[in-house]
Amino acid sequence: MTMVALEAFEGIFKAGAQISGNGENVYATMAEEIGASDVIENLQEHDNENIYQKSLDIIENFFGSGEEDENLSPNEIDGQFSFGQQTKPVHLDFGGNNFAMNFN
């Protein structure tokens, strides 16, 4: 059932890409706005290898920017690593695992 839903999403996003040409894929944008892209991204943690691969393909083909963010690479200063400018702490809770991160 999950694979059928992923294949349906893929078909919808392919249609959106054809309609938009080189512009914004309105169907992918709508999926992002309602959180469907997050659900698809979370399926990359699925035990089934086929579901993992299909969700990865969808994210890469329809939601990836293709550009690497230069702030993702760490800077090393005196043996310490830092990622971009870190000024605002944000605390995140992932199912009981709490993380504190700094963002601009």
WOWOFEN-V118070 format. One record per residue. N is the residue number from 1. RES is the residue in three letters. PSI is psi in whole degrees, -180 to 180 (999 if undefined). NEAR is the number of other ideal C-beta (glycine too) atoms within 8 Angstrom. Layout:
BEGIN
n,res,psi,near
N,RES,PSI,NEAR
N,RES,PSI,NEAR
END
This chain:
BEGIN
n,res,psi,near
1,MET,-42,4
2,THR,-41,9
3,MET,-39,10
4,VAL,-42,7
5,ALA,-42,8
6,LEU,-41,14
7,GLU,-36,9
8,ALA,-46,8
9,PHE,-44,12
10,GLU,-42,11
11,GLY,-41,8
12,ILE,-45,9
13,PHE,-35,15
14,LYS,-42,8
15,ALA,-41,9
16,GLY,-38,13
17,ALA,-39,10
18,GLN,-40,7
19,ILE,-42,7
20,SER,-16,10
21,GLY,-117,5
22,ASN,2,3
23,GLY,-164,5
24,GLU,133,6
25,ASN,104,11
26,VAL,-32,9
27,TYR,-39,10
28,ALA,-38,14
29,THR,-44,9
30,MET,-39,8
31,ALA,-39,12
32,GLU,-42,10
33,GLU,-33,6
34,ILE,0,6
35,GLY,4,7
36,ALA,-33,9
37,SER,-33,11
38,ASP,-40,7
39,VAL,-44,8
40,ILE,-42,14
41,GLU,-40,10
42,ASN,-25,7
43,LEU,-9,13
44,GLN,-11,9
45,GLU,3,5
46,HIS,147,9
47,ASP,-31,2
48,ASN,121,8
49,GLU,-36,5
50,ASN,-39,7
51,ILE,-43,12
52,TYR,-50,12
53,GLN,-41,8
54,LYS,-43,13
55,SER,-38,14
56,LEU,-46,9
57,ASP,-43,9
58,ILE,-47,14
59,ILE,-46,13
60,GLU,-39,8
61,ASN,-30,8
62,PHE,-13,11
63,PHE,-13,11
64,GLY,140,7
65,SER,-20,3
66,GLY,-6,3
67,GLU,139,4
68,GLU,134,4
69,ASP,122,5
70,GLU,-22,5
71,ASN,-7,7
72,LEU,-23,7
73,SER,133,6
74,PRO,148,6
75,ASN,136,7
76,GLU,123,7
77,ILE,117,6
78,ASP,42,4
79,GLY,2,4
80,GLN,140,6
81,PHE,139,6
82,SER,149,8
83,PHE,104,9
84,GLY,-162,7
85,GLN,127,5
86,GLN,109,8
87,THR,-34,6
88,LYS,113,6
89,PRO,140,6
90,VAL,132,8
91,HIS,126,8
92,LEU,144,8
93,ASP,113,8
94,PHE,87,7
95,GLY,45,4
96,GLY,-12,5
97,ASN,110,6
98,ASN,137,8
99,PHE,141,8
100,ALA,127,8
101,MET,154,8
102,ASN,133,8
103,PHE,158,7
104,ASN,999,6
END
